[in-house]
Amino acid sequence: MTDDEEGPVLARRASAKMHAIGQTIDDLSLEELALRIDVLHAEIERLEQARKSKEATRAGAEALFRF
């Protein structure tokens, strides 16, 4: 990838990261839609990991306070 191509690619990736739930998507290209889907999949994975961590912490605390 050349420097000339890199700028627009980075701009599209940044745009994908700023996706808002319910945002109008009619004007997005197929590539932009794919990028946003990838970003949202990664965010879902991050949220699931955070939930698992919190569930483990909660289970540990509950086990500690059971007599």
C-alpha positions in Angstrom: 0.0 0.0 0.0 1.4 3.4 -0.9 1.3 6.5 1.3 -1.4 7.9 -1.0 -3.7 4.9 -0.4 -3.0 4.7 3.3 -4.7 7.9 4.3 -8.1 7.0 2.9 -7.9 3.5 4.4 -7.1 4.9 7.8 -9.9 7.4 7.5 -12.4 4.6 6.7 -11.2 2.6 9.6 -11.6 5.5 12.0 -15.1 6.1 10.6 -16.0 2.5 11.2 -14.8 2.8 14.8 -17.2 5.8 15.3 -20.3 3.9 14.2 -23.3 4.7 16.4 -26.1 2.2 16.9 -29.1 3.2 14.8 -27.0 5.4 12.5 -28.1 5.8 8.9 -26.1 3.3 6.8 -27.7 4.0 3.4 -24.7 5.9 2.1 -22.0 3.4 3.2 -20.1 1.4 0.6 -19.8 -2.4 0.9 -16.2 -2.0 2.2 -17.4 0.5 4.8 -20.1 -1.9 5.9 -17.6 -4.7 6.2 -15.3 -2.6 8.2 -18.0 -1.6 10.6 -19.2 -5.2 11.0 -15.6 -6.2 11.8 -15.3 -3.4 14.4 -18.7 -4.4 15.9 -17.7 -8.0 16.1 -14.5 -7.0 17.9 -16.5 -4.8 20.3 -18.9 -7.7 21.0 -15.9 -9.9 21.9 -14.5 -7.3 24.2 -17.8 -6.9 26.0 -18.2 -10.7 26.4 -14.8 -10.9 27.9 -15.6 -8.1 30.3 -18.8 -9.9 31.3 -17.0 -13.2 31.9 -14.5 -11.4 34.1 -17.2 -9.7 36.1 -19.1 -13.0 36.5 -15.9 -14.7 37.8 -15.4 -11.8 40.3 -19.0 -12.0 41.4 -18.8 -15.8 41.8 -15.7 -15.5 43.9 -17.2 -12.9 46.1 -20.4 -15.0 46.6 -18.3 -18.0 47.5 -16.4 -16.0 50.0 -19.5 -14.8 51.8 -21.3 -18.1 51.9 -21.1 -19.7 55.3 
